Amino acid sequence: MAFKIDKKKTGKNELIVQHNNLIEARYRLGLQEKRVVIWLTSQVQQTDGDFKDHTLSIKDFAELTGVRGDRLYSELQKITRKLMRRIISIYPIGEDRLIQVAWLGSADYKFDQGTVALSFHPNLQPFMLNLKNHFTALNLSDLMGLQSVYSIRIFELLKQYELIGNREISLKDLREYCGIDSDKYKKFNDLKKRVIESAKEEINEKTDILIGYEEVKTARRVTSIRFSIKRNPGYGQTEFEKSQIEKASIIEKELRSENAIIIQLEEHGYSRSQAKRIAKSDDQNTITNALKAVNLQVLRGNVKNAKAMIRKAIKEKWHPEKYVDRKPKAS
């Protein structure tokens, strides 16, 4: 059974927001650990100045992770210790560097109160706090409802590209995104059955998107998967789900606003005055599509001069769907 969070009691987020680079990061987590990360992310407020401790009762922690039995505290401590040792590798956008950091900064067990206070590692703050762009909003209930860590990771990766409608992921990248060891599911048919097909069925049944996929071959060998992504027409029948869709729609509209465009241009090295002139030079859809197309290349590390590429992308009216697989020479 999926862990339920009492929103009336916690007052925390029903949508969680993650920087796209955090979603794109390579790491390996088990389902128990991933659920702890999701819960803790749901407690983070975008306006927080830094990470705070967030307290969870041991009873709720056990329900969240599915831990049962007499050795409850020792089993839960194993999970938090793993999260302090699990290393996530993240490339900050637009920067030529790599950050390797553990997930948790601390876990404070108060045995007399029956609680544990958790906090993220401080170096993860740029990827979770005060995000103005390059982020993806995810329904907390959708994430908590998924029973496979592979389903969760594929859901996160495809929600990023929901507006584009498709995404191609190499098998190598897919294995790294999902934290699958090289000696596991070595045969493609095993990977397809245990990871891809299983995730597809669960995502389509339990979330706000419907996904499909086709195998992409190179020299008769499957080398990547091309996913299709569209909104699930059967989703949103309850009042809660309808409110989630409405909130997600508001976020998407904010991303398309002139102010969001200006912020993105500034992030890529333009001055405030330059960004304002560019924002008024063409219609917002053209500029937004150009920025998305360039951002796809930035995420892949294919861009040395984002400013020059953005000028070209706006002039040539680039569209992210057309350039999703584009690997241009650095501008």
C-alpha positions as CSV (number, residue, x, y, z in Angstrom):
1,M,0.0,0.0,0.0
2,A,1.3,3.5,-0.9
3,F,2.3,5.8,2.0
4,K,-0.2,8.6,2.5
5,I,0.8,12.0,3.7
6,D,-1.8,14.0,5.8
7,K,-1.7,17.4,4.1
8,K,-4.0,18.9,6.7
9,K,-1.5,18.0,9.4
10,T,1.7,18.8,7.6
11,G,0.7,21.7,5.4
12,K,3.4,20.7,3.0
13,N,3.5,20.5,-0.8
14,E,1.2,18.4,-2.9
15,L,3.5,19.2,-5.8
16,I,7.2,18.7,-5.5
17,V,9.6,20.8,-7.6
18,Q,13.1,19.5,-8.6
19,H,15.8,21.2,-10.7
20,N,16.1,19.3,-14.0
21,N,19.8,18.7,-13.4
22,L,18.8,16.8,-10.2
23,I,16.4,14.6,-12.2
24,E,19.1,14.0,-14.8
25,A,21.7,13.1,-12.2
26,R,23.2,9.6,-12.0
27,Y,22.6,7.7,-8.8
28,R,21.4,4.4,-7.3
29,L,18.7,4.3,-4.7
30,G,16.5,1.5,-3.5
31,L,12.7,2.0,-3.3
32,Q,12.8,2.6,0.5
33,E,15.6,5.2,0.1
34,K,13.9,6.9,-2.9
35,R,10.6,7.2,-0.9
36,V,12.5,9.0,1.9
37,V,14.0,11.4,-0.6
38,I,10.5,12.1,-2.1
39,W,9.0,12.7,1.3
40,L,11.8,15.0,2.4
41,T,11.5,16.9,-0.9
42,S,7.8,17.4,-0.3
43,Q,8.7,19.1,3.0
44,V,11.0,21.7,1.4
45,Q,9.5,25.1,0.8
46,Q,10.8,27.0,-2.2
47,T,11.1,30.2,-0.1
48,D,13.3,28.6,2.5
49,G,16.7,30.2,2.9
50,D,18.4,26.9,3.6
51,F,17.6,23.4,4.4
52,K,15.8,22.7,7.7
53,D,15.3,19.6,9.7
54,H,11.9,17.9,9.0
55,T,10.5,15.5,11.6
56,L,8.7,12.3,10.9
57,S,7.3,9.9,13.5
58,I,8.9,6.5,13.6
59,K,5.5,5.0,12.9
60,D,5.1,7.0,9.7
61,F,8.8,6.4,8.8
62,A,8.2,2.7,9.0
63,E,5.0,3.0,6.9
64,L,6.8,5.1,4.4
65,T,9.6,2.6,3.9
66,G,7.5,-0.6,4.5
67,V,9.7,-1.7,7.4
68,R,8.1,-4.1,9.9
69,G,9.3,-6.3,12.8
70,D,11.0,-6.1,16.1
71,R,14.2,-4.5,14.9
72,L,12.4,-1.4,13.7
73,Y,14.9,1.3,14.8
74,S,17.9,-0.6,13.6
75,E,16.3,-1.2,10.1
76,L,15.3,2.4,9.8
77,Q,18.9,3.5,10.7
78,K,20.2,1.3,8.0
79,I,18.2,3.2,5.5
80,T,19.3,6.7,6.7
81,R,23.0,5.5,6.8
82,K,22.7,4.4,3.2
83,L,21.3,7.8,2.2
84,M,24.4,9.4,3.9
85,R,26.7,7.1,1.8
86,R,24.8,7.1,-1.5
87,I,26.6,9.6,-3.8
88,I,24.7,11.6,-6.4
89,S,26.7,13.2,-9.3
90,I,25.2,16.5,-10.6
91,Y,26.4,18.9,-13.3
92,P,25.4,22.5,-12.5
93,I,23.8,24.0,-15.5
94,G,26.1,26.2,-17.6
95,E,29.1,25.4,-15.5
96,D,32.1,23.2,-16.3
97,R,32.2,21.2,-13.0
98,L,30.7,18.2,-11.3
99,I,29.3,18.0,-7.8
100,Q,29.4,14.7,-6.0
101,V,27.4,14.8,-2.7
102,A,25.5,12.5,-0.4
103,W,21.7,12.8,-0.1
104,L,21.2,13.3,3.7
105,G,23.1,15.8,5.8
106,S,21.8,14.4,9.1
107,A,19.3,12.0,10.7
108,D,18.5,12.8,14.3
109,Y,16.6,10.0,16.1
110,K,14.8,11.1,19.3
111,F,14.0,7.8,20.9
112,D,12.0,9.3,23.8
113,Q,9.7,11.1,21.4
114,G,9.5,8.3,18.8
115,T,10.6,10.6,15.9
116,V,13.4,11.2,13.4
117,A,14.5,14.6,12.0
118,L,15.9,14.5,8.5
119,S,17.7,17.1,6.4
120,F,19.2,17.1,3.0
121,H,22.9,17.7,2.5
122,P,23.5,21.5,2.2
123,N,25.2,21.2,-1.2
124,L,21.9,20.2,-2.7
125,Q,20.3,23.6,-2.0
126,P,20.8,25.0,-5.5
127,F,18.8,22.2,-7.0
128,M,15.8,22.5,-4.6
129,L,15.5,26.0,-3.3
130,N,14.3,29.2,-5.0
131,L,14.0,27.6,-8.4
132,K,12.8,30.0,-11.1
133,N,13.4,27.9,-14.2
134,H,14.8,24.6,-15.4
135,F,12.6,22.7,-13.0
136,T,9.9,20.0,-13.2
137,A,6.8,19.8,-11.0
138,L,5.7,16.4,-10.0
139,N,2.6,15.1,-8.2
140,L,3.6,13.8,-4.8
141,S,0.7,11.3,-4.8
142,D,1.8,9.9,-8.2
143,L,5.3,9.4,-7.0
144,M,4.3,7.8,-3.7
145,G,1.8,5.5,-5.6
146,L,4.5,3.9,-7.7
147,Q,5.9,0.6,-6.3
148,S,9.1,0.4,-8.3
149,V,12.1,2.7,-8.1
150,Y,12.6,2.2,-11.9
151,S,9.0,3.4,-12.5
152,I,9.7,6.5,-10.3
153,R,12.9,7.4,-12.2
154,I,11.4,6.9,-15.6
155,F,8.3,8.9,-14.6
156,E,10.6,11.8,-13.4
157,L,12.7,11.7,-16.6
158,L,9.6,11.7,-18.9
159,K,7.7,14.3,-17.0
160,Q,10.5,16.7,-18.0
161,Y,9.6,16.2,-21.6
162,E,5.8,16.1,-21.3
163,L,5.4,19.4,-23.3
164,I,7.7,18.1,-26.0
165,G,5.9,14.8,-26.2
166,N,8.8,12.4,-26.7
167,R,12.2,11.6,-25.4
168,E,14.9,9.2,-26.6
169,I,17.2,7.7,-24.0
170,S,20.1,5.5,-24.7
171,L,20.2,2.1,-22.9
172,K,23.5,3.2,-21.3
173,D,21.9,6.4,-19.9
174,L,18.8,4.6,-18.9
175,R,20.8,2.1,-16.8
176,E,22.7,4.9,-15.2
177,Y,19.6,7.0,-14.5
178,C,18.0,4.0,-12.8
179,G,21.1,2.9,-11.0
180,I,21.2,-0.5,-12.6
181,D,24.5,-2.3,-12.2
182,S,26.3,-3.5,-15.4
183,D,25.9,-7.1,-14.4
184,K,22.1,-6.8,-13.9
185,Y,19.6,-7.4,-16.8
186,K,22.6,-7.8,-19.2
187,K,20.3,-9.1,-21.9
188,F,18.0,-6.5,-23.4
189,N,14.9,-8.7,-23.2
190,D,15.4,-8.9,-19.4
191,L,15.9,-5.1,-19.2
192,K,12.8,-4.6,-21.3
193,K,10.6,-6.9,-19.2
194,R,11.8,-6.0,-15.7
195,V,12.4,-2.2,-16.2
196,I,10.9,-0.7,-19.3
197,E,7.7,-2.6,-19.8
198,S,7.0,-2.8,-16.1
199,A,7.5,0.9,-15.7
200,K,5.2,1.6,-18.6
201,E,2.4,-0.4,-17.2
202,E,2.6,1.1,-13.7
203,I,3.0,4.7,-15.0
204,N,0.0,4.4,-17.3
205,E,-2.1,2.9,-14.6
206,K,-1.2,5.3,-11.7
207,T,0.0,8.7,-13.0
208,D,-1.1,11.7,-15.0
209,I,0.8,10.7,-18.2
210,L,0.5,7.9,-20.7
211,I,3.8,6.6,-22.1
212,G,4.6,4.3,-25.0
213,Y,8.0,3.4,-26.5
214,E,9.8,2.0,-29.5
215,E,13.2,0.3,-29.7
216,V,15.8,2.2,-31.7
217,K,18.4,-0.1,-33.3
218,T,22.0,0.5,-34.5
219,A,23.4,-2.3,-36.7
220,R,20.5,-4.6,-35.6
221,R,21.2,-4.0,-31.9
222,V,18.9,-2.0,-29.7
223,T,20.8,1.0,-28.4
224,S,18.1,3.3,-27.2
225,I,14.4,3.7,-26.4
226,R,12.2,6.4,-27.9
227,F,9.4,7.2,-25.4
228,S,6.2,8.9,-26.4
229,I,4.5,11.0,-23.6
230,K,1.0,12.4,-23.5
231,R,-1.5,13.4,-20.8
232,N,-3.5,10.5,-19.3
233,P,-7.2,11.2,-20.3
234,G,-8.4,9.0,-17.5
235,Y,-6.5,11.0,-14.9
236,G,-8.0,13.9,-12.9
237,Q,-11.4,12.4,-12.1
238,T,-11.2,13.2,-8.4
239,E,-11.3,16.7,-7.0
240,F,-7.8,16.3,-5.6
241,E,-6.4,15.2,-9.0
242,K,-8.2,18.1,-10.7
243,S,-6.5,20.5,-8.3
244,Q,-3.1,19.0,-9.0
245,I,-3.7,19.4,-12.8
246,E,-4.7,23.0,-12.2
247,K,-1.6,23.8,-10.2
248,A,0.7,22.1,-12.8
249,S,-1.0,24.2,-15.5
250,I,-0.3,27.4,-13.5
251,I,3.4,26.5,-13.2
252,E,3.6,25.9,-17.0
253,K,2.1,29.3,-17.7
254,E,4.5,31.0,-15.3
255,L,7.4,29.4,-17.3
256,R,6.1,31.0,-20.4
257,S,5.8,34.5,-18.9
258,E,8.1,37.3,-20.0
259,N,9.7,37.4,-16.6
260,A,10.6,33.8,-16.8
261,I,12.2,34.3,-20.2
262,I,14.2,37.2,-18.8
263,I,15.5,35.1,-15.9
264,Q,16.5,32.3,-18.2
265,L,18.4,34.7,-20.5
266,E,20.2,36.1,-17.5
267,E,21.1,32.7,-16.4
268,H,22.8,32.1,-19.8
269,G,25.0,35.3,-19.4
270,Y,22.8,38.2,-20.7
271,S,22.5,41.4,-18.7
272,R,19.1,42.4,-17.5
273,S,18.7,45.1,-20.1
274,Q,19.8,42.8,-22.9
275,A,17.4,40.1,-21.7
276,K,14.5,42.6,-21.7
277,R,15.3,43.7,-25.2
278,I,15.4,40.1,-26.5
279,A,12.1,39.2,-24.6
280,K,10.4,42.0,-26.6
281,S,12.1,41.2,-29.9
282,D,9.9,38.3,-30.8
283,D,6.8,36.5,-29.6
284,Q,7.1,34.5,-26.4
285,N,6.4,31.1,-27.9
286,T,9.3,31.5,-30.4
287,I,11.7,32.6,-27.6
288,T,10.5,29.9,-25.2
289,N,10.9,27.2,-27.8
290,A,14.4,28.4,-28.7
291,L,15.4,28.4,-25.0
292,K,14.1,24.9,-24.5
293,A,15.9,23.7,-27.6
294,V,19.2,25.2,-26.4
295,N,18.6,23.9,-22.8
296,L,18.4,20.4,-24.2
297,Q,21.9,20.8,-25.6
298,V,23.2,22.4,-22.4
299,L,21.9,19.5,-20.3
300,R,23.9,17.2,-22.6
301,G,27.0,19.3,-22.2
302,N,27.2,20.2,-25.9
303,V,27.3,24.0,-25.5
304,K,30.3,26.2,-24.8
305,N,28.7,29.5,-25.7
306,A,25.0,29.5,-24.8
307,K,24.5,33.2,-25.5
308,A,25.5,32.7,-29.2
309,M,23.4,29.6,-29.6
310,I,20.4,31.3,-28.1
311,R,20.6,34.2,-30.6
312,K,20.8,31.7,-33.5
313,A,18.0,29.6,-32.1
314,I,15.6,32.6,-31.8
315,K,16.6,33.8,-35.3
316,E,16.1,30.4,-36.9
317,K,13.0,29.7,-34.7
318,W,14.3,26.4,-33.3
319,H,11.8,24.1,-31.7
320,P,12.7,21.6,-28.9
321,E,11.0,18.7,-30.6
322,K,13.1,19.2,-33.8
323,Y,16.3,19.6,-31.9
324,V,15.8,17.1,-29.1
325,D,18.4,14.8,-30.6
326,R,20.5,17.6,-32.1
327,K,24.1,17.5,-31.1
328,P,25.6,20.6,-32.7
329,K,29.1,21.7,-32.6
330,A,29.7,24.1,-29.7
331,S,29.0,27.7,-30.6
